[in-house]
Every structure is written in structure tokens, then in C-alpha cells.
Amino acid sequence: MAPLIAHCPIKSRNVISHIRKATEGRVALETCRPFVRELWGRYWVFAHNGDLKDVAPRLHGSFRPVGSTDSERAFCWLMQELAKSHAGVPSVQELSITLRELTAQIARHGTFNCLLSNGQALWAHASTSLYYVERKHPFTHATLSDEDVSVNFAEHTSPTDRIAVVVTAPLTSNESWTAFAPGELKVFVDGALARA
């Protein structure tokens, strides 16, 4: 029997989890998020919450969807346009400038709440509903909004840890979640909000 994930000491700089109920199309492995592609020798991970209408960008490079979702088409277009926009590997700040322009173009087609990471940073774009909270030392208890469960983060972290959590709805009732403005792109590096 495989060990429970709760017993595995997993640490990562960026984690994207996409938990959803399929509301459009059929349920299939190729439509599961997050999606992954390689660009500039790094894996890029993407998840999208929302509905895009009439998104049929011209994809002429090496980024092509495997499935038929609006999310994967938008991701492939983002990767294609990033590759075209930068000759070499750009900085996080340069990528943020480009992504601000690209995400605004996609958002014209509907709801585009998304997360994107290349392992160095996490970009989050809100069309309608995204929130974030930053956690750092001294860590405290957090109580889930929809369950009678509380977690003492001091027991699971070190004094040097920093954590940023980005969600479509606040998960806890006793933390100060900050709402994104519609159309806003934020970037997080090493668990903290960075200047975008």
C-alpha cells in the first residue's frame, strides 16, 4: 500500500492544485488540470478557473493542446506568445510585464482566473474572484471556513518559511485574505508578493 501523502515530507517552492467539478465537456485525462509545458528548459504549470468564449487563437508553434478545453488552448497560446516575445530567458519582472498584456487579451473572452508557474515564480490573474494570504513567522492557527478543522502552522513550518496561498474563495475564517482587483495580475516569489 502506498504511504499517505500526510506522511510524506513534501516541500516545494510552488504548488498548483486545481480542484474542480467539470461543468463543460466530457471528463477525460487530457482535460485534467494543471497543464504542463516546457519552455526555456523549465516546466510551466497552468490552471484556469472560468469560461472563455470563442477562444481560437492561431497556434503555429510547438505548443498545441492535447485536449479540447478553452483552458489548454489559452495556456498553449500564452506559451507560444512568451516564446515569441523573448529571445532568451527573461527575468521574473520581464515575464510579469509580458504576462500582464497577454492575460488581458485572453480575459476579453470571458472569465480568466488563472495560476501560472515556472518554478521561479507564481503568477495569478483575476477576472472575477481571486484572493491571497501570506503566511510567515510567527505562524499561527488557521480555521477552515467550511469545516470545524484548525491547523497550527507553527507545527509544520520553520521560522524561515514563507507561504502565499492563492484561491478563488477564502479557505479560512480567521485570516485576512486580500481580494484581487478585476483584471489584476500578481506575482509571488518565495512565498511572498513581489513587485510585478
C-alpha positions as CSV (number, residue, x, y, z in Angstrom):
1,M,0.0,0.0,0.0
2,A,1.3,3.5,-0.9
3,P,2.1,5.8,2.0
4,L,-0.4,8.5,2.8
5,I,0.6,11.9,1.5
6,A,0.2,13.3,5.0
7,H,3.3,11.2,6.0
8,C,5.5,12.4,3.1
9,P,7.7,15.4,3.8
10,I,6.9,17.2,0.6
11,K,8.4,20.7,0.2
12,S,8.2,22.8,-3.0
13,R,8.6,26.5,-3.9
14,N,5.4,26.5,-6.0
15,V,2.5,24.1,-5.9
16,I,-0.6,24.4,-8.1
17,S,-3.6,22.3,-7.3
18,H,-6.8,22.5,-9.3
19,I,-9.9,21.0,-7.7
20,R,-13.0,21.4,-9.7
21,K,-16.3,20.0,-10.8
22,A,-16.4,19.6,-14.5
23,T,-19.2,21.7,-15.9
24,E,-18.3,21.7,-19.6
25,G,-17.3,18.8,-21.9
26,R,-16.5,15.2,-21.1
27,V,-14.4,14.1,-18.2
28,A,-11.1,12.8,-19.6
29,L,-7.4,12.5,-18.7
30,E,-6.4,15.0,-21.3
31,T,-8.6,17.7,-19.8
32,C,-7.2,17.4,-16.3
33,R,-5.5,20.4,-14.8
34,P,-3.0,21.6,-14.1
35,F,-1.5,21.6,-17.6
36,V,2.3,21.4,-18.1
37,R,4.6,22.5,-21.0
38,E,8.3,23.1,-21.3
39,L,9.8,26.5,-22.3
40,W,13.4,27.6,-22.0
41,G,14.4,24.4,-20.2
42,R,11.7,24.8,-17.5
43,Y,8.4,23.2,-16.9
44,W,5.5,25.7,-16.8
45,V,2.3,24.7,-14.9
46,F,-1.1,26.3,-15.5
47,A,-4.6,26.1,-14.1
48,H,-7.6,28.1,-15.1
49,N,-10.9,28.7,-13.4
50,G,-13.6,30.3,-15.6
51,D,-15.2,30.1,-19.0
52,L,-13.8,31.5,-22.2
53,K,-15.9,32.0,-25.3
54,D,-14.7,31.9,-28.8
55,V,-11.1,31.3,-27.9
56,A,-9.5,30.0,-31.0
57,P,-6.0,31.6,-31.2
58,R,-3.8,30.7,-34.1
59,L,-1.3,28.2,-32.7
60,H,1.6,27.8,-35.1
61,G,4.5,26.9,-32.8
62,S,5.3,23.8,-30.8
63,F,2.6,24.5,-28.2
64,R,-0.5,22.6,-29.1
65,P,-3.4,21.4,-27.0
66,V,-3.8,17.7,-26.3
67,G,-7.4,18.0,-25.2
68,S,-10.2,20.3,-26.3
69,T,-10.6,22.8,-23.4
70,D,-10.6,26.5,-23.6
71,S,-8.1,26.5,-20.7
72,E,-5.5,24.4,-22.5
73,R,-5.9,26.5,-25.7
74,A,-5.3,29.7,-23.7
75,F,-2.3,28.1,-22.0
76,C,-0.7,27.0,-25.3
77,W,-1.2,30.5,-26.7
78,L,0.4,32.0,-23.6
79,M,3.4,29.8,-24.0
80,Q,3.6,30.5,-27.7
81,E,3.5,34.3,-27.2
82,L,6.0,34.2,-24.3
83,A,8.4,32.3,-26.6
84,K,7.9,34.8,-29.4
85,S,8.3,37.8,-27.0
86,H,11.6,37.0,-25.5
87,A,14.7,35.8,-27.3
88,G,16.4,34.5,-24.2
89,V,15.3,33.5,-20.7
90,P,13.7,36.7,-19.3
91,S,13.6,37.8,-15.7
92,V,10.6,37.4,-13.5
93,Q,9.9,41.1,-13.8
94,E,10.1,41.0,-17.7
95,L,7.8,38.0,-17.7
96,S,5.4,39.8,-15.5
97,I,5.2,42.8,-17.9
98,T,4.5,40.4,-20.8
99,L,2.0,38.3,-18.9
100,R,0.1,41.4,-17.8
101,E,-0.5,42.2,-21.5
102,L,-1.2,38.6,-22.6
103,T,-3.7,37.8,-19.8
104,A,-5.6,40.9,-20.5
105,Q,-6.0,39.8,-24.1
106,I,-7.4,36.4,-23.1
107,A,-9.7,37.9,-20.4
108,R,-11.6,39.7,-23.1
109,H,-13.1,36.3,-24.0
110,G,-14.7,35.7,-20.6
111,T,-13.7,34.7,-17.1
112,F,-9.9,34.1,-16.8
113,N,-8.9,33.4,-13.2
114,C,-5.6,31.6,-13.6
115,L,-2.4,30.5,-12.0
116,L,0.9,30.0,-13.9
117,S,4.3,29.0,-12.6
118,N,7.7,28.2,-14.0
119,G,9.2,27.1,-10.6
120,Q,10.8,30.5,-10.0
121,A,7.5,32.5,-9.5
122,L,3.8,32.1,-9.4
123,W,1.7,34.5,-11.5
124,A,-2.0,34.8,-10.6
125,H,-4.5,36.7,-12.8
126,A,-8.1,37.5,-11.7
127,S,-11.0,38.3,-13.9
128,T,-13.6,37.9,-11.2
129,S,-12.6,36.2,-8.0
130,L,-9.1,35.5,-6.6
131,Y,-7.8,36.0,-3.0
132,Y,-4.5,35.6,-1.4
133,V,-3.0,35.3,2.1
134,E,0.7,35.4,3.1
135,R,1.9,33.3,6.0
136,K,5.2,33.8,7.7
137,H,6.9,33.5,11.1
138,P,5.4,33.6,13.7
139,F,2.9,31.1,12.3
140,T,-0.5,30.8,13.9
141,H,-3.6,28.6,13.8
142,A,-5.9,28.8,10.8
143,T,-9.5,27.6,10.9
144,L,-11.2,26.3,7.8
145,S,-14.3,28.2,6.7
146,D,-16.4,25.2,5.8
147,E,-15.2,22.6,8.4
148,D,-14.6,22.6,12.1
149,V,-10.9,22.0,11.5
150,S,-8.0,24.1,12.7
151,V,-4.3,23.8,11.7
152,N,-1.4,25.1,13.8
153,F,1.1,26.1,11.1
154,A,3.8,26.6,13.7
155,E,3.9,22.8,14.0
156,H,4.5,22.3,10.2
157,T,6.9,25.1,9.3
158,S,10.2,26.6,10.2
159,P,10.9,30.3,11.1
160,T,12.4,30.9,7.6
161,D,9.4,29.6,5.7
162,R,7.1,32.0,3.8
163,I,3.9,30.8,2.2
164,A,1.5,32.5,-0.2
165,V,-1.9,30.9,-0.9
166,V,-4.0,32.0,-3.8
167,V,-7.6,30.7,-4.1
168,T,-10.9,31.6,-5.7
169,A,-12.6,31.8,-2.3
170,P,-11.1,32.3,1.1
171,L,-10.4,28.9,2.8
172,T,-10.1,30.1,6.4
173,S,-12.2,32.2,8.7
174,N,-9.6,33.7,10.9
175,E,-7.0,35.0,8.4
176,S,-7.0,38.3,6.5
177,W,-7.5,37.4,2.8
178,T,-6.8,40.1,0.2
179,A,-9.0,40.2,-2.8
180,F,-7.5,40.8,-6.3
181,A,-9.0,43.6,-8.3
182,P,-10.7,42.5,-11.6
183,G,-8.0,42.3,-14.3
184,E,-5.2,42.3,-11.8
185,L,-2.0,40.2,-12.2
186,K,0.1,39.5,-9.1
187,V,3.4,37.6,-8.9
188,F,4.6,35.7,-5.9
189,V,8.3,34.7,-5.3
190,D,9.4,32.5,-2.5
191,G,6.0,32.7,-0.8
192,A,5.8,36.5,-0.8
193,L,4.0,39.0,-3.0
194,A,6.6,40.6,-5.4
195,R,6.6,43.8,-7.3
196,A,5.1,43.0,-10.7
